[in-house]
Amino acid sequence: MKNTIAALALSALFIISCKKNENSSTEIIKNDSVHANTFTVDSVKVSDSLKLSDSLKVKYSATMLVFSDIKNNALLDSIYFEEKNIHDFSKNGIQDWLEKDKNEYFNSIKKNSKDWISDMNFSQEWYSDKAMKLKSKLNDYLHIQYIWGSYEGGAHDNYGFSERVFDVKNGKKLQLKDITSMSTSKIEAMLLKNINKINSGTTDNTGAVNNSEMLLVDVIPTTENFYFDEKNLYFHYSPYEIAAFAAGDITIPISWTELKGTISPEFEKRMGINY
């Protein structure tokens, strides 16, 4: 099913495993193939693993973007919203923070496993992955996708996404109200109408399964996990948000034409939207 494939793919994408104290990996990747108009985007990656017992191995992997040319600390705080204790946004500062986060993760697993690790009777590999991906830089709007995945026992891995768009020109995180004045109820109706426009990729023994067949809610709520391109506004839902885990993550588009008449004139002009 899709949930297993997606979680394993996420793990494979971001983990470069290595033995603790032997091949611990910290990598600063310069000029990460993205030159975003007026600034260069770099990234820092930290990967490591720790064998706690014959039955339990733990892996940590994290990749974070570095925006050395952005000097607005309020904007940087918003970009690194998931990590509240980052105060040094330089490459070295991000690297130091990731090393500290890795050690805290390993120490937490060590501490919490003391009472039960000797009772584990089969081999397990736990992990924590997280990454930032620069998805687009369009008209001074910066779209970053935040991905996380983890497994700490249980029936399956867990994973999720956060989408954030930053208005670099005005130094702030973009809010939905900055794009459209359409009421929440009308947006929710459109989300339900468009639920099957982008199939999640889930299949069963009869073929593709529509997203609508796996919904757990009667009303699809608007979410802050939105982004856009020249044609559509997209809402992205992580597993369990609106549908069964087997559905994986679901993306629902709403076209600019469907939002016509409610789009902010400033946003419409800046994006050059043509209906």
C-alpha positions in Angstrom: 0.0 0.0 0.0 1.0 3.6 -0.5 1.7 4.4 3.2 4.5 1.8 3.5 6.0 2.8 0.1 5.9 6.5 0.9 7.4 6.1 4.3 10.2 3.8 3.1 10.9 6.2 0.2 11.1 9.1 2.6 13.5 7.1 4.8 15.7 6.1 1.8 15.7 9.6 0.5 17.1 11.3 3.6 19.0 8.7 5.5 22.7 8.2 4.8 23.4 5.7 7.6 26.7 5.3 9.3 28.1 3.9 12.5 28.4 6.1 15.5 31.9 7.4 16.2 33.1 5.8 12.9 31.4 7.5 10.0 29.3 10.2 11.5 28.5 12.5 8.7 28.1 16.3 8.6 28.0 17.9 5.2 27.7 21.5 4.1 26.5 21.5 0.6 27.4 24.8 -1.1 25.3 26.4 -3.9 22.6 23.7 -3.7 21.6 23.9 -7.4 19.3 26.8 -6.6 20.0 30.4 -7.3 16.9 32.2 -6.2 17.1 35.4 -8.1 18.9 37.6 -5.5 20.3 35.0 -3.1 21.9 31.6 -3.0 20.5 28.7 -1.1 22.9 26.3 0.6 22.1 23.4 2.9 23.6 21.5 5.8 23.1 17.7 6.3 23.8 15.7 9.4 23.5 11.9 9.4 24.4 9.3 12.1 23.3 6.0 13.6 23.6 4.4 17.0 23.4 0.7 17.9 21.7 0.5 21.4 21.6 -3.3 21.5 21.6 -6.4 19.3 17.9 -5.7 18.7 17.8 -1.9 18.3 19.5 0.4 15.9 18.6 4.1 15.8 19.2 6.5 12.9 19.1 10.2 12.6 19.1 12.3 9.4 18.4 16.0 8.9 18.8 18.4 6.1 18.2 22.1 6.6 18.5 25.0 4.1 20.7 28.0 4.8 19.8 31.4 3.5 23.0 33.4 4.2 21.8 36.4 2.1 18.6 36.9 4.1 19.3 39.3 7.0 15.7 39.7 8.3 15.7 37.8 11.6 11.9 37.9 11.9 11.7 36.2 8.4 14.4 33.7 9.4 12.5 32.9 12.6 9.5 32.1 10.5 11.4 30.0 8.0 12.8 27.9 10.9 9.5 27.8 12.7 9.8 24.1 13.7 13.0 24.7 15.5 12.4 27.3 18.1 15.9 27.4 19.6 17.9 28.4 16.5 19.4 31.8 17.0 22.4 31.6 14.7 21.2 31.3 11.1 24.7 31.0 9.6 25.9 27.6 8.1 28.0 27.0 11.2 25.1 27.9 13.4 22.7 25.5 11.7 25.3 22.8 11.7 25.9 23.2 15.4 22.2 23.1 16.1 21.7 19.9 14.1 24.5 18.2 16.0 22.9 19.2 19.2 19.5 18.0 18.0 21.0 14.7 16.9 22.6 14.1 20.3 19.4 15.0 22.2 17.5 12.5 20.0 19.9 9.7 20.7 20.1 10.5 24.4 16.3 10.5 24.6 16.0 7.1 23.1 18.8 5.8 25.4 17.0 7.1 28.5 13.5 6.0 27.5 14.6 2.5 26.4 16.4 1.4 29.7 13.3 -0.3 31.2 12.3 -2.3 28.2 15.2 -2.7 25.7 16.3 -6.0 27.2 12.8 -7.4 26.5 13.0 -6.8 22.7 13.0 -10.2 21.1 13.4 -9.2 17.4 15.6 -6.7 15.5 14.2 -3.2 14.9 15.6 -0.1 13.2 14.2 3.2 14.4 14.8 6.5 12.7 14.1 10.2 12.7 14.3 12.1 9.4 13.5 15.7 8.6 14.3 17.9 5.7 13.7 21.3 4.2 13.2 21.5 0.4 13.1 24.7 -1.7 10.2 24.0 -4.0 10.1 27.3 -5.9 11.0 31.0 -6.0 8.4 32.8 -7.9 7.9 36.5 -8.1 9.7 36.9 -4.7 7.5 34.3 -3.1 9.6 31.5 -1.6 8.0 28.1 -1.2 9.6 25.7 1.3 8.4 22.2 2.0 9.2 20.7 5.4 9.2 16.9 5.5 9.5 14.6 8.5 9.4 10.8 8.9 9.9 8.6 11.9 9.6 5.1 13.3 9.8 4.2 16.9 8.0 0.9 17.1 4.4 0.1 16.2 2.6 -1.0 13.1 4.1 1.4 10.6 6.2 4.5 10.0 4.8 8.0 10.3 5.5 10.9 8.0 4.1 14.3 7.2 4.5 17.6 5.4 4.3 21.3 6.1 4.1 23.8 3.2 5.1 27.4 3.8 5.3 30.3 1.4 7.3 33.4 2.3 6.9 36.8 0.9 10.6 37.8 0.6 9.8 41.2 -0.7 7.8 42.1 2.4 9.7 39.9 4.8 6.8 37.7 6.1 5.1 34.4 5.9 2.2 34.5 3.4 -1.3 34.0 4.9 -4.3 32.7 3.0 -6.0 36.1 3.4 -3.1 37.7 1.5 -4.2 35.7 -1.5 -8.0 35.4 -1.4 -11.0 36.9 0.4 -13.1 33.9 -0.3 -15.0 32.6 2.8 -13.8 29.5 4.5 -17.0 27.7 3.8 -16.8 28.3 0.1 -13.1 27.2 0.0 -14.1 24.0 1.9 -16.9 23.3 -0.7 -14.3 23.7 -3.5 -11.9 21.4 -1.7 -14.5 18.7 -1.5 -15.5 19.2 -5.2 -11.8 18.9 -6.3 -10.8 16.1 -4.0 -10.1 13.7 -6.8 -8.4 16.0 -9.2 -4.9 14.8 -8.1 -5.0 11.1 -7.2 -2.9 10.2 -4.2 -1.5 7.1 -6.0 -3.3 4.6 -3.7 -4.4 1.4 -5.3 -6.1 -1.8 -4.3 -6.6 -5.2 -6.1 -9.1 -3.5 -8.5 -6.8 -0.6 -9.4 -6.7 3.1 -8.5 -8.7 4.3 -5.4 -10.2 7.8 -5.5 -9.3 10.1 -2.6 -12.9 10.6 -1.9 -13.3 6.9 -1.1 -10.8 7.2 1.8 -12.1 10.4 3.5 -12.5 10.4 7.2 -14.3 13.8 7.3 -17.5 15.3 5.9 -15.9 18.7 5.6 -12.3 19.2 4.3 -10.9 22.1 6.4 -8.7 24.7 4.9 -5.1 24.3 6.0 -2.1 26.6 6.4 -0.3 24.0 4.3 -0.8 25.7 1.0 1.3 26.8 -1.9 0.7 27.9 -5.5 2.0 28.1 -9.1 0.9 30.0 -12.1 -2.3 28.0 -12.5 -3.6 26.9 -9.1 -3.6 27.2 -5.3 -2.8 23.9 -3.7 -3.7 22.5 -0.2 -1.6 19.7 1.1 -2.8 17.2 3.7 -0.6 14.8 5.6 -1.7 11.2 6.4 -4.6 11.0 8.9 -5.5 14.7 8.5 -8.5 14.1 6.3 -8.2 10.5 5.1 -7.1 7.0 6.1 -3.4 6.4 6.5 -3.6 4.1 3.4 -4.4 7.3 1.3 -1.0 8.8 2.2 -0.8 12.5 1.7 -3.4 14.3 -0.5 -3.0 17.5 -2.5 -6.1 19.4 -3.7 -5.9 22.2 -6.3 -8.2 25.2 -6.7 -7.6 27.1 -9.9 -7.2 30.8 -10.1 -10.3 30.8 -12.3 -12.4 29.3 -9.5 -11.1 32.0 -7.2 -11.7 34.8 -9.7 -13.1 38.0 -8.1 -11.8 37.2 -4.7 -8.0 37.3 -5.3 -6.1 40.2 -3.8 -5.3 42.7 -6.5 -1.7 43.0 -5.3 -1.2 39.2 -5.4 -3.0 39.0 -8.8 -0.7 41.7 -10.3 2.5 40.3 -8.8 1.7 36.8 -10.1 0.5 38.0 -13.4 -2.6 35.8 -13.2 -4.4 35.4 -16.5 -7.9 33.8 -16.4 
